[in-house]
Amino acid sequence: MAKKNTILVRLVSTADTGYFLVKKRNPKKQPEKLSFRKYDPVVRKHVEFKEQKIK
């Protein structure tokens, strides 16, 4: 059986609210870390979300 190409990564809010999103990423096609500007409902603003590994 083949190994999966995608890994799950955790996108953590830079507003230090503890809110996070989970996305899939293919490390062979996209070696750099993900970074998105998304809505954080805890602070009710758009903030930057940066990638961390899921523990």
N, CA, C and O atoms as a Tripos MOL2 file, in Angstrom:
@<TRIPOS>MOLECULE
protein
  220   219    55     0     0
PROTEIN
NO_CHARGES

@<TRIPOS>ATOM
      1 N           0.8360   -1.1770    0.0000 N.3       1 MET1
      2 CA          0.0000    0.0000    0.0000 C.3       1 MET1
      3 C           0.8880    1.2510    0.0000 C.2       1 MET1
      4 O           1.9100    1.2950    0.6850 O.2       1 MET1
      5 N           0.4940    2.2430   -0.7600 N.am      2 ALA2
      6 CA          1.2950    3.4630   -0.8930 C.3       2 ALA2
      7 C           1.1450    4.3680    0.3270 C.2       2 ALA2
      8 O           0.1340    4.3450    1.0290 O.2       2 ALA2
      9 N           2.1760    5.1550    0.5470 N.am      3 LYS3
     10 CA          2.1680    6.1130    1.6430 C.3       3 LYS3
     11 C           1.3880    7.3620    1.2220 C.2       3 LYS3
     12 O           1.4370    7.7550    0.0560 O.2       3 LYS3
     13 N           0.6740    7.9840    2.1550 N.am      4 LYS4
     14 CA         -0.0990    9.1740    1.8420 C.3       4 LYS4
     15 C           0.8200   10.3440    1.5130 C.2       4 LYS4
     16 O           1.8880   10.4870    2.1070 O.2       4 LYS4
     17 N           0.4000   11.1820    0.5640 N.am      5 ASN5
     18 CA          1.1910   12.3510    0.1900 C.3       5 ASN5
     19 C           0.9190   13.5370    1.0870 C.2       5 ASN5
     20 O           1.7900   14.3910    1.2530 O.2       5 ASN5
     21 N          -0.2640   13.6160    1.6680 N.am      6 THR6
     22 CA         -0.6260   14.7980    2.4440 C.3       6 THR6
     23 C          -0.4420   14.5590    3.9340 C.2       6 THR6
     24 O          -0.5750   13.4390    4.4270 O.2       6 THR6
     25 N          -0.1320   15.6430    4.6370 N.am      7 ILE7
     26 CA         -0.0560   15.5930    6.0980 C.3       7 ILE7
     27 C          -1.0200   16.6300    6.6430 C.2       7 ILE7
     28 O          -1.3200   17.6210    5.9770 O.2       7 ILE7
     29 N          -1.5000   16.4030    7.8440 N.am      8 LEU8
     30 CA         -2.3610   17.3790    8.5080 C.3       8 LEU8
     31 C          -1.4840   18.3520    9.2740 C.2       8 LEU8
     32 O          -0.5580   17.9470    9.9760 O.2       8 LEU8
     33 N          -1.7820   19.6400    9.1350 N.am      9 VAL9
     34 CA         -1.0590   20.6700    9.8680 C.3       9 VAL9
     35 C          -2.0680   21.5260   10.6250 C.2       9 VAL9
     36 O          -3.2320   21.6460   10.2430 O.2       9 VAL9
     37 N          -1.5860   22.1020   11.6910 N.am     10 ARG10
     38 CA         -2.4200   22.9310   12.5520 C.3      10 ARG10
     39 C          -2.0560   24.3880   12.3030 C.2      10 ARG10
     40 O          -0.8900   24.7610   12.4280 O.2      10 ARG10
     41 N          -3.0340   25.2150   11.9540 N.am     11 LEU11
     42 CA         -2.8070   26.6420   11.7480 C.3      11 LEU11
     43 C          -3.2630   27.3630   13.0070 C.2      11 LEU11
     44 O          -4.4570   27.4010   13.3060 O.2      11 LEU11
     45 N          -2.3170   27.9360   13.7460 N.am     12 VAL12
     46 CA         -2.5970   28.5580   15.0360 C.3      12 VAL12
     47 C          -2.6700   30.0630   14.8690 C.2      12 VAL12
     48 O          -1.8630   30.6570   14.1540 O.2      12 VAL12
     49 N          -3.6370   30.6770   15.5280 N.am     13 SER13
     50 CA         -3.8280   32.1230   15.4700 C.3      13 SER13
     51 C          -2.6620   32.8400   16.1340 C.2      13 SER13
     52 O          -2.1990   32.4240   17.1960 O.2      13 SER13
     53 N          -2.1810   33.9220   15.5080 N.am     14 THR14
     54 CA         -1.0910   34.7020   16.0870 C.3      14 THR14
     55 C          -1.6040   35.6840   17.1390 C.2      14 THR14
     56 O          -0.8130   36.4010   17.7510 O.2      14 THR14
     57 N          -2.9290   35.7240   17.3560 N.am     15 ALA15
     58 CA         -3.4990   36.5990   18.3850 C.3      15 ALA15
     59 C          -3.4390   35.9420   19.7670 C.2      15 ALA15
     60 O          -3.9360   36.5140   20.7380 O.2      15 ALA15
     61 N          -2.8410   34.7550   19.8710 N.am     16 ASP16
     62 CA         -2.6950   34.0090   21.1350 C.3      16 ASP16
     63 C          -4.0150   33.7510   21.8350 C.2      16 ASP16
     64 O          -4.1210   33.8960   23.0530 O.2      16 ASP16
     65 N          -5.0310   33.3630   21.0530 N.am     17 THR17
     66 CA         -6.3320   33.0420   21.6350 C.3      17 THR17
     67 C          -6.4980   31.5460   21.8380 C.2      17 THR17
     68 O          -7.4150   31.1130   22.5350 O.2      17 THR17
     69 N          -5.6180   30.7510   21.2350 N.am     18 GLY18
     70 CA         -5.7490   29.3000   21.3310 C.3      18 GLY18
     71 C          -6.6060   28.7220   20.2190 C.2      18 GLY18
     72 O          -6.7520   27.5030   20.1240 O.2      18 GLY18
     73 N          -7.1720   29.5740   19.3790 N.am     19 TYR19
     74 CA         -8.0070   29.1210   18.2700 C.3      19 TYR19
     75 C          -7.1070   28.6170   17.1450 C.2      19 TYR19
     76 O          -6.0760   29.2250   16.8580 O.2      19 TYR19
     77 N          -7.4920   27.5030   16.5020 N.am     20 PHE20
     78 CA         -6.6820   26.9500   15.4250 C.3      20 PHE20
     79 C          -7.5610   26.3140   14.3680 C.2      20 PHE20
     80 O          -8.7200   25.9830   14.6180 O.2      20 PHE20
     81 N          -6.9980   26.1470   13.1870 N.am     21 LEU21
     82 CA         -7.6380   25.4710   12.0630 C.3      21 LEU21
     83 C          -6.7720   24.2870   11.6840 C.2      21 LEU21
     84 O          -5.5790   24.2710   11.9860 O.2      21 LEU21
     85 N          -7.3570   23.2880   11.0220 N.am     22 VAL22
     86 CA         -6.6040   22.1240   10.5610 C.3      22 VAL22
     87 C          -6.7290   22.0550    9.0450 C.2      22 VAL22
     88 O          -7.8330   22.0850    8.5020 O.2      22 VAL22
     89 N          -5.5810   21.9620    8.3630 N.am     23 LYS23
     90 CA         -5.5450   21.8810    6.9080 C.3      23 LYS23
     91 C          -4.6630   20.7200    6.4870 C.2      23 LYS23
     92 O          -3.8520   20.2250    7.2680 O.2      23 LYS23
     93 N          -4.8320   20.2890    5.2300 N.am     24 LYS24
     94 CA         -3.9540   19.2830    4.6430 C.3      24 LYS24
     95 C          -2.9240   19.9890    3.7760 C.2      24 LYS24
     96 O          -3.2150   21.0080    3.1500 O.2      24 LYS24
     97 N          -1.7050   19.4300    3.7470 N.am     25 ARG25
     98 CA         -0.6340   20.0020    2.9360 C.3      25 ARG25
     99 C           0.2030   18.8760    2.3650 C.2      25 ARG25
    100 O           0.5010   17.8970    3.0500 O.2      25 ARG25
    101 N           0.5810   19.0260    1.0980 N.am     26 ASN26
    102 CA          1.4690   18.0740    0.4640 C.3      26 ASN26
    103 C           2.8910   18.6190    0.5820 C.2      26 ASN26
    104 O           3.2250   19.5820   -0.1080 O.2      26 ASN26
    105 N           3.7450   18.0350    1.4360 N.am     27 PRO27
    106 CA          5.0850   18.5770    1.6440 C.3      27 PRO27
    107 C           6.0110   18.4430    0.4340 C.2      27 PRO27
    108 O           7.0130   19.1530    0.3490 O.2      27 PRO27
    109 N           5.6940   17.5470   -0.4990 N.am     28 LYS28
    110 CA          6.5380   17.4180   -1.6890 C.3      28 LYS28
    111 C           6.2940   18.5610   -2.6730 C.2      28 LYS28
    112 O           7.2310   19.0550   -3.3000 O.2      28 LYS28
    113 N           5.0390   18.9790   -2.8060 N.am     29 LYS29
    114 CA          4.7040   20.0520   -3.7390 C.3      29 LYS29
    115 C           4.8160   21.4320   -3.1070 C.2      29 LYS29
    116 O           5.0510   22.4180   -3.8070 O.2      29 LYS29
    117 N           4.6510   21.5100   -1.7990 N.am     30 GLN30
    118 CA          4.6670   22.7990   -1.1010 C.3      30 GLN30
    119 C           5.5530   22.6830    0.1390 C.2      30 GLN30
    120 O           5.0440   22.4760    1.2400 O.2      30 GLN30
    121 N           6.8730   22.8130   -0.0260 N.am     31 PRO31
    122 CA          7.7760   22.5910    1.1080 C.3      31 PRO31
    123 C           7.7660   23.7030    2.1510 C.2      31 PRO31
    124 O           8.1320   23.4570    3.3000 O.2      31 PRO31
    125 N           7.3550   24.9280    1.7830 N.am     32 GLU32
    126 CA          7.3490   26.0160    2.7570 C.3      32 GLU32
    127 C           6.1280   25.9050    3.6690 C.2      32 GLU32
    128 O           5.1340   25.2660    3.3210 O.2      32 GLU32
    129 N           6.2170   26.5340    4.8360 N.am     33 LYS33
    130 CA          5.1350   26.4690    5.8050 C.3      33 LYS33
    131 C           3.9610   27.3380    5.3690 C.2      33 LYS33
    132 O           4.1430   28.3670    4.7180 O.2      33 LYS33
    133 N           2.7580   26.9120    5.7340 N.am     34 LEU34
    134 CA          1.5580   27.6580    5.3700 C.3      34 LEU34
    135 C           1.3750   28.8540    6.2850 C.2      34 LEU34
    136 O           1.7360   28.8240    7.4620 O.2      34 LEU34
    137 N           0.8050   29.9080    5.7160 N.am     35 SER35
    138 CA          0.4840   31.0990    6.4780 C.3      35 SER35
    139 C          -0.7200   31.7550    5.8070 C.2      35 SER35
    140 O          -0.6590   32.1100    4.6300 O.2      35 SER35
    141 N          -1.8060   31.9160    6.5450 N.am     36 PHE36
    142 CA         -3.0300   32.4920    6.0020 C.3      36 PHE36
    143 C          -3.5100   33.6330    6.8760 C.2      36 PHE36
    144 O          -3.2210   33.6790    8.0720 O.2      36 PHE36
    145 N          -4.2400   34.5460    6.2760 N.am     37 ARG37
    146 CA         -4.9290   35.5910    7.0220 C.3      37 ARG37
    147 C          -6.3970   35.1970    7.0410 C.2      37 ARG37
    148 O          -7.0900   35.3030    6.0290 O.2      37 ARG37
    149 N          -6.8660   34.7400    8.1990 N.am     38 LYS38
    150 CA         -8.2230   34.2220    8.3380 C.3      38 LYS38
    151 C          -8.9070   34.8900    9.5290 C.2      38 LYS38
    152 O          -8.2810   35.6220   10.2960 O.2      38 LYS38
    153 N         -10.2100   34.6210    9.6680 N.am     39 TYR39
    154 CA        -11.0200   35.2040   10.7290 C.3      39 TYR39
    155 C         -10.8690   34.3980   12.0230 C.2      39 TYR39
    156 O         -11.0030   33.1740   12.0160 O.2      39 TYR39
    157 N         -10.5920   35.0840   13.1190 N.am     40 ASP40
    158 CA        -10.5160   34.4680   14.4430 C.3      40 ASP40
    159 C         -11.7560   34.9050   15.2160 C.2      40 ASP40
    160 O         -11.8620   36.0770   15.5790 O.2      40 ASP40
    161 N         -12.6950   34.0000   15.4790 N.am     41 PRO41
    162 CA        -13.9420   34.3830   16.1490 C.3      41 PRO41
    163 C         -13.7650   34.7870   17.6070 C.2      41 PRO41
    164 O         -14.6520   35.4270   18.1720 O.2      41 PRO41
    165 N         -12.6470   34.4300   18.2310 N.am     42 VAL42
    166 CA        -12.4340   34.7880   19.6330 C.3      42 VAL42
    167 C         -12.1840   36.2920   19.7630 C.2      42 VAL42
    168 O         -12.7530   36.9420   20.6390 O.2      42 VAL42
    169 N         -11.3390   36.8420   18.8960 N.am     43 VAL43
    170 CA        -11.0660   38.2830   18.9370 C.3      43 VAL43
    171 C         -11.9300   39.0480   17.9370 C.2      43 VAL43
    172 O         -11.9130   40.2780   17.9090 O.2      43 VAL43
    173 N         -12.6910   38.3100   17.1100 N.am     44 ARG44
    174 CA        -13.5940   38.8740   16.1050 C.3      44 ARG44
    175 C         -12.8600   39.7970   15.1280 C.2      44 ARG44
    176 O         -13.3190   40.8980   14.8260 O.2      44 ARG44
    177 N         -11.7100   39.3220   14.6440 N.am     45 LYS45
    178 CA        -10.9110   40.0490   13.6700 C.3      45 LYS45
    179 C         -10.2440   39.0530   12.7280 C.2      45 LYS45
    180 O         -10.1670   37.8590   13.0180 O.2      45 LYS45
    181 N          -9.7650   39.5630   11.5970 N.am     46 HIS46
    182 CA         -8.9230   38.7690   10.7190 C.3      46 HIS46
    183 C          -7.4860   38.8890   11.2250 C.2      46 HIS46
    184 O          -6.9630   39.9910   11.3840 O.2      46 HIS46
    185 N          -6.8660   37.7540   11.4720 N.am     47 VAL47
    186 CA         -5.4780   37.7280   11.9460 C.3      47 VAL47
    187 C          -4.7170   36.6930   11.1320 C.2      47 VAL47
    188 O          -5.3140   35.9150   10.3880 O.2      47 VAL47
    189 N          -3.4180   36.6880   11.2750 N.am     48 GLU48
    190 CA         -2.5810   35.7240   10.5780 C.3      48 GLU48
    191 C          -2.5540   34.4010   11.3430 C.2      48 GLU48
    192 O          -2.4450   34.3660   12.5680 O.2      48 GLU48
    193 N          -2.6570   33.3250   10.5820 N.am     49 PHE49
    194 CA         -2.5670   31.9750   11.1390 C.3      49 PHE49
    195 C          -1.2900   31.3460   10.5930 C.2      49 PHE49
    196 O          -1.0600   31.3750    9.3840 O.2      49 PHE49
    197 N          -0.4580   30.7810   11.4600 N.am     50 LYS50
    198 CA          0.7970   30.1680   11.0360 C.3      50 LYS50
    199 C           0.7840   28.6820   11.3740 C.2      50 LYS50
    200 O           0.1270   28.2340   12.3140 O.2      50 LYS50
    201 N           1.5300   27.9460   10.5760 N.am     51 GLU51
    202 CA          1.5410   26.4830   10.6700 C.3      51 GLU51
    203 C           2.3490   25.9860   11.8600 C.2      51 GLU51
    204 O           3.4270   26.4950   12.1650 O.2      51 GLU51
    205 N           1.7920   24.9740   12.5200 N.am     52 GLN52
    206 CA          2.4950   24.1910   13.5360 C.3      52 GLN52
    207 C           2.1810   22.7280   13.2860 C.2      52 GLN52
    208 O           1.1690   22.4070   12.6620 O.2      52 GLN52
    209 N           3.0320   21.8480   13.7610 N.am     53 LYS53
    210 CA          2.7620   20.4290   13.6500 C.3      53 LYS53
    211 C           1.6860   20.0090   14.6300 C.2      53 LYS53
    212 O           1.5830   20.5640   15.7230 O.2      53 LYS53
    213 N           0.8880   19.0330   14.2440 N.am     54 ILE54
    214 CA         -0.0970   18.4660   15.1570 C.3      54 ILE54
    215 C           0.6360   17.4980   16.0740 C.2      54 ILE54
    216 O           1.3900   16.6460   15.6060 O.2      54 ILE54
    217 N           0.4220   17.6230   17.3530 N.am     55 LYS55
    218 CA          1.1270   16.7830   18.3180 C.3      55 LYS55
    219 C           0.4720   15.4320   18.4540 C.2      55 LYS55
    220 O           0.9370   14.5950   19.2280 O.2      55 LYS55
@<TRIPOS>BOND
     1     1     2 1
     2     2     3 1
     3     3     4 2
     4     3     5 am
     5     5     6 1
     6     6     7 1
     7     7     8 2
     8     7     9 am
     9     9    10 1
    10    10    11 1
    11    11    12 2
    12    11    13 am
    13    13    14 1
    14    14    15 1
    15    15    16 2
    16    15    17 am
    17    17    18 1
    18    18    19 1
    19    19    20 2
    20    19    21 am
    21    21    22 1
    22    22    23 1
    23    23    24 2
    24    23    25 am
    25    25    26 1
    26    26    27 1
    27    27    28 2
    28    27    29 am
    29    29    30 1
    30    30    31 1
    31    31    32 2
    32    31    33 am
    33    33    34 1
    34    34    35 1
    35    35    36 2
    36    35    37 am
    37    37    38 1
    38    38    39 1
    39    39    40 2
    40    39    41 am
    41    41    42 1
    42    42    43 1
    43    43    44 2
    44    43    45 am
    45    45    46 1
    46    46    47 1
    47    47    48 2
    48    47    49 am
    49    49    50 1
    50    50    51 1
    51    51    52 2
    52    51    53 am
    53    53    54 1
    54    54    55 1
    55    55    56 2
    56    55    57 am
    57    57    58 1
    58    58    59 1
    59    59    60 2
    60    59    61 am
    61    61    62 1
    62    62    63 1
    63    63    64 2
    64    63    65 am
    65    65    66 1
    66    66    67 1
    67    67    68 2
    68    67    69 am
    69    69    70 1
    70    70    71 1
    71    71    72 2
    72    71    73 am
    73    73    74 1
    74    74    75 1
    75    75    76 2
    76    75    77 am
    77    77    78 1
    78    78    79 1
    79    79    80 2
    80    79    81 am
    81    81    82 1
    82    82    83 1
    83    83    84 2
    84    83    85 am
    85    85    86 1
    86    86    87 1
    87    87    88 2
    88    87    89 am
    89    89    90 1
    90    90    91 1
    91    91    92 2
    92    91    93 am
    93    93    94 1
    94    94    95 1
    95    95    96 2
    96    95    97 am
    97    97    98 1
    98    98    99 1
    99    99   100 2
   100    99   101 am
   101   101   102 1
   102   102   103 1
   103   103   104 2
   104   103   105 am
   105   105   106 1
   106   106   107 1
   107   107   108 2
   108   107   109 am
   109   109   110 1
   110   110   111 1
   111   111   112 2
   112   111   113 am
   113   113   114 1
   114   114   115 1
   115   115   116 2
   116   115   117 am
   117   117   118 1
   118   118   119 1
   119   119   120 2
   120   119   121 am
   121   121   122 1
   122   122   123 1
   123   123   124 2
   124   123   125 am
   125   125   126 1
   126   126   127 1
   127   127   128 2
   128   127   129 am
   129   129   130 1
   130   130   131 1
   131   131   132 2
   132   131   133 am
   133   133   134 1
   134   134   135 1
   135   135   136 2
   136   135   137 am
   137   137   138 1
   138   138   139 1
   139   139   140 2
   140   139   141 am
   141   141   142 1
   142   142   143 1
   143   143   144 2
   144   143   145 am
   145   145   146 1
   146   146   147 1
   147   147   148 2
   148   147   149 am
   149   149   150 1
   150   150   151 1
   151   151   152 2
   152   151   153 am
   153   153   154 1
   154   154   155 1
   155   155   156 2
   156   155   157 am
   157   157   158 1
   158   158   159 1
   159   159   160 2
   160   159   161 am
   161   161   162 1
   162   162   163 1
   163   163   164 2
   164   163   165 am
   165   165   166 1
   166   166   167 1
   167   167   168 2
   168   167   169 am
   169   169   170 1
   170   170   171 1
   171   171   172 2
   172   171   173 am
   173   173   174 1
   174   174   175 1
   175   175   176 2
   176   175   177 am
   177   177   178 1
   178   178   179 1
   179   179   180 2
   180   179   181 am
   181   181   182 1
   182   182   183 1
   183   183   184 2
   184   183   185 am
   185   185   186 1
   186   186   187 1
   187   187   188 2
   188   187   189 am
   189   189   190 1
   190   190   191 1
   191   191   192 2
   192   191   193 am
   193   193   194 1
   194   194   195 1
   195   195   196 2
   196   195   197 am
   197   197   198 1
   198   198   199 1
   199   199   200 2
   200   199   201 am
   201   201   202 1
   202   202   203 1
   203   203   204 2
   204   203   205 am
   205   205   206 1
   206   206   207 1
   207   207   208 2
   208   207   209 am
   209   209   210 1
   210   210   211 1
   211   211   212 2
   212   211   213 am
   213   213   214 1
   214   214   215 1
   215   215   216 2
   216   215   217 am
   217   217   218 1
   218   218   219 1
   219   219   220 2
@<TRIPOS>SUBSTRUCTURE
     1 MET1         2 RESIDUE 1 A MET
     2 ALA2         6 RESIDUE 1 A ALA
     3 LYS3        10 RESIDUE 1 A LYS
     4 LYS4        14 RESIDUE 1 A LYS
     5 ASN5        18 RESIDUE 1 A ASN
     6 THR6        22 RESIDUE 1 A THR
     7 ILE7        26 RESIDUE 1 A ILE
     8 LEU8        30 RESIDUE 1 A LEU
     9 VAL9        34 RESIDUE 1 A VAL
    10 ARG10       38 RESIDUE 1 A ARG
    11 LEU11       42 RESIDUE 1 A LEU
    12 VAL12       46 RESIDUE 1 A VAL
    13 SER13       50 RESIDUE 1 A SER
    14 THR14       54 RESIDUE 1 A THR
    15 ALA15       58 RESIDUE 1 A ALA
    16 ASP16       62 RESIDUE 1 A ASP
    17 THR17       66 RESIDUE 1 A THR
    18 GLY18       70 RESIDUE 1 A GLY
    19 TYR19       74 RESIDUE 1 A TYR
    20 PHE20       78 RESIDUE 1 A PHE
    21 LEU21       82 RESIDUE 1 A LEU
    22 VAL22       86 RESIDUE 1 A VAL
    23 LYS23       90 RESIDUE 1 A LYS
    24 LYS24       94 RESIDUE 1 A LYS
    25 ARG25       98 RESIDUE 1 A ARG
    26 ASN26      102 RESIDUE 1 A ASN
    27 PRO27      106 RESIDUE 1 A PRO
    28 LYS28      110 RESIDUE 1 A LYS
    29 LYS29      114 RESIDUE 1 A LYS
    30 GLN30      118 RESIDUE 1 A GLN
    31 PRO31      122 RESIDUE 1 A PRO
    32 GLU32      126 RESIDUE 1 A GLU
    33 LYS33      130 RESIDUE 1 A LYS
    34 LEU34      134 RESIDUE 1 A LEU
    35 SER35      138 RESIDUE 1 A SER
    36 PHE36      142 RESIDUE 1 A PHE
    37 ARG37      146 RESIDUE 1 A ARG
    38 LYS38      150 RESIDUE 1 A LYS
    39 TYR39      154 RESIDUE 1 A TYR
    40 ASP40      158 RESIDUE 1 A ASP
    41 PRO41      162 RESIDUE 1 A PRO
    42 VAL42      166 RESIDUE 1 A VAL
    43 VAL43      170 RESIDUE 1 A VAL
    44 ARG44      174 RESIDUE 1 A ARG
    45 LYS45      178 RESIDUE 1 A LYS
    46 HIS46      182 RESIDUE 1 A HIS
    47 VAL47      186 RESIDUE 1 A VAL
    48 GLU48      190 RESIDUE 1 A GLU
    49 PHE49      194 RESIDUE 1 A PHE
    50 LYS50      198 RESIDUE 1 A LYS
    51 GLU51      202 RESIDUE 1 A GLU
    52 GLN52      206 RESIDUE 1 A GLN
    53 LYS53      210 RESIDUE 1 A LYS
    54 ILE54      214 RESIDUE 1 A ILE
    55 LYS55      218 RESIDUE 1 A LYS
